[in-house]
Amino acid sequence: MPLPNRFQTRVSPEPARSSSGDSIIGLLIALLLAGSMLWYVQNLLIPYQRADAAAHGRPRGNLSDLYPRWLGSREFLLHHRNPYSPEVTREIETGYYGRTLDPGRVEDPRDQQGFAYPVYVVFLLAPTVHLPFPAVQEGFRWLLVVLIVVSVPLWLAALRWRPSPMMTATLVVLAMGSFPIVQGIKLQQLSLLVAALIAACMASIAAGHLVAAGVLLALATIKPQLAAPLAGWLILWGLGDWQQRKGLIWGFAITLMTLLGAAQYVLPGWISDFYRAVVAYRKYTAGSGSLLDTLITPGWGKVLSLMIGAALACICWRLRHEEANSFAFALISSLVLAATVVIVPMVAPYNQALLLPGILLLVREGALIWSKNRLARFSCLAAALLVLWPWVATVSLALASIALPAASLERAWAVPLYTSLGIPLGILGLLCFLVRDLFESQEKFS
């Protein structure tokens, strides 16, 4: 059943024009918030982590999540060594931490930092293996900055929202100054690369370039746990109108098969090695459970994750015929990414880069949710508090640093992170309000 017109094509041009003074004030506030977050990470969080590591004899090393992937790629491409092998894993561990971990030391990390990625990630890193790692590290850090800056307009295009240039600049600054993005850039996390590939994929779909979208989606599978839910939704959507959307599926299937085939050719049997590496990674990593596992219990967390997955599958099935330029398509794509952050078996703030489209959509549609009822307004206020709290805390700490000594401030290092676990749930909950509104309108006009 087609949706009513207001849900079919919802292109949101620039809203009622505000004065240039208001726009500049908004941008200045965004710069203040982003600056306070950078100050917090550089002058409070990192010094605390260094002091804590020194006090417990815990190694820190280069702290680059890119390093294990880079070293594994270098050893494989230049020296033909299996990147999943115990020998390469020990070399990665030594390079990452600065020394070999001692199982007998209680304070030593347990994560060996092995090559826990599909082997075809080496194709993306191949141009860097002849360079010294410090140069690769710095270059990748700046690449991530560029990708995040570009991702915001890509998501705006995917959501068909056309705010003013000043509003777009404000959104870019806020994205760059959020803790998940700052953390991801500091750690050179490939999750930010995957988030940018997904943004480019969705923008390509909005522009009608379905084959390119399929190629980008396949490349995003270098982190399968982040890309798989969206890939499942987009494949289902593609099958909903095969004649018009087959380019997406062909682009995805051919690219993924090419990557898998090339990986099998260069390293036969790599899938079993990759599986063992993932199992080991989840065993060693303290945050291997989902966000729900952490907030509730591992047992009930898995039950709720299955329930969310089942409900999401039903929603996707019901809306699989919606057009790419519809509000419903943008909403469900944002919902799938938000649910991914909630149910993925890894609690890491940098994965919250996938919440960006959901947050942008909620900013645009906030008035619609607010107008519903008291519960909706309360949910809006709660979600806004969850999202804004890190900036409120960092601004407060920065101001307090004028009068308080550093030692006192370091005791409050965790305050900006208090709402970190609640942000994905808040965004997911508000998106569900829009889904309910969508279905109510569908039933009303059926």
Secondary structure, 3 states (H helix, E strand, C coil): CCCCHHHHCCCECCCCCCCHHHHHHHHHHHHHHHHHHHHHHHHHHHHHHHHHHHHHCCCCCCCCCHHHHHHHHHHHHHHCCCCCCHHHHHHHHHHHHCCCCCCCCCCCCCCCCCCCCCCCHHHHHHHHCCCCHHHHHHHHHHHHHHHHHHHHHHHHHHHCECCCHHHHHHHHHHHHCCHHHHHHHHHCCHHHHHHHHHHHHHHHHHCCCHHHHHHHHHHHHHCHHHHHHHHHHHHHHHHCCHHHHHHHHHHHHHHHHHHHHHHHHHCCCHHHHHHHHHHHHHHHCCCCCCHHHHHCCHHHHHHHHHHHHHHHHHHHHHCCCCCCCCHHHHHHHHHHHHHHHHHCCCCCHHHHHHHHHHHHHHHHHHHHHHCCCHHHHHHHHHHHHHHHHHHHHHHHHHHHCCCCCHHHHHCCCCHHHCCCCHHHHHHHHHHHHHHHHHHHHHHHHC
